[in-house]
Amino acid sequence: MTVATASITDKALHLPRESRAFLAEKLLESLDFDEAFPVSAEWMEEIHRRCREIDEGKVNLIPAEKVFAELEREFK
């Protein structure tokens, strides 16, 4: 990781949750894929619904580390 990338990452991680979610969404949208993959209208609607719920604070996000730890405990 370059110094510039580390600096940007550090600054981004100190943004409010809503700003981080927006930034993450924009960064993911910016990725180029070797092959275009179709997303049905139904899935796009679901994606937008879930993003709205996150933006509006209607859902509680759970860190992946916590989810994986709980799964490991449950299925060990």
Backbone torsions as a table, in degrees:
resi	resn	phi	psi	omega
1	MET	NA	135.4	179.6
2	THR	-77.6	165.2	177.1
3	VAL	-61.3	-41.4	179.9
4	ALA	-63.3	-43.1	179.4
5	THR	-63.9	-42.7	178.9
6	ALA	-62.8	-40.0	179.7
7	SER	-65.5	-45.8	179.2
8	ILE	-63.1	-43.0	179.5
9	THR	-60.4	-46.0	180.0
10	ASP	-59.8	-45.5	179.9
11	LYS	-65.0	-41.2	-179.0
12	ALA	-64.0	-38.2	-178.6
13	LEU	-69.6	-15.9	177.9
14	HIS	-94.9	1.8	176.3
15	LEU	-74.5	158.8	174.0
16	PRO	-61.2	156.6	-176.3
17	ARG	-52.4	-46.0	-178.5
18	GLU	-62.4	-39.3	178.7
19	SER	-67.5	-40.1	177.8
20	ARG	-63.6	-41.2	179.2
21	ALA	-63.1	-43.6	178.6
22	PHE	-61.7	-46.6	-179.7
23	LEU	-62.4	-43.2	179.1
24	ALA	-61.3	-43.1	178.9
25	GLU	-60.9	-45.6	-179.8
26	LYS	-64.9	-40.5	179.1
27	LEU	-64.7	-42.4	178.0
28	LEU	-64.0	-40.2	178.3
29	GLU	-63.5	-27.2	-175.2
30	SER	-81.2	-12.0	-177.9
31	LEU	-68.0	137.3	176.2
32	ASP	-89.7	136.7	176.8
33	PHE	-110.6	143.5	178.9
34	ASP	-60.8	-38.3	179.2
35	GLU	-124.5	135.3	175.0
36	ALA	-70.8	139.2	177.3
37	PHE	-119.0	135.1	-177.3
38	PRO	-75.2	140.0	174.1
39	VAL	-122.1	121.1	-177.3
40	SER	-65.4	160.4	178.6
41	ALA	-60.7	-36.2	180.0
42	GLU	-63.8	-42.9	179.4
43	TRP	-68.2	-39.9	177.5
44	MET	-60.7	-41.0	177.5
45	GLU	-62.1	-43.0	178.6
46	GLU	-64.4	-42.4	178.5
47	ILE	-60.8	-46.6	-179.9
48	HIS	-65.1	-38.6	178.6
49	ARG	-61.7	-46.5	-178.6
50	ARG	-65.8	-40.1	177.2
51	CYS	-62.1	-41.8	178.0
52	ARG	-61.0	-44.6	-179.7
53	GLU	-60.2	-39.1	177.7
54	ILE	-67.7	-48.7	-178.9
55	ASP	-59.9	-35.7	-177.8
56	GLU	-87.3	-0.2	178.8
57	GLY	71.1	22.8	-178.4
58	LYS	-81.7	-13.9	180.0
59	VAL	-127.3	152.3	175.9
60	ASN	-100.1	122.8	178.4
61	LEU	-83.1	141.9	179.8
62	ILE	-113.1	127.1	179.3
63	PRO	-59.2	140.7	-178.1
64	ALA	-56.8	-38.2	-179.3
65	GLU	-58.2	-39.9	-180.0
66	LYS	-68.4	-43.0	179.6
67	VAL	-61.3	-47.9	-178.8
68	PHE	-64.4	-38.7	178.2
69	ALA	-63.1	-42.4	178.6
70	GLU	-65.5	-41.1	177.7
71	LEU	-63.7	-41.3	179.9
72	GLU	-63.6	-42.2	178.1
73	ARG	-63.5	-42.1	-176.1
74	GLU	-69.9	-37.0	-173.5
75	PHE	-107.2	12.9	179.8
76	LYS	-77.8	NA	NA
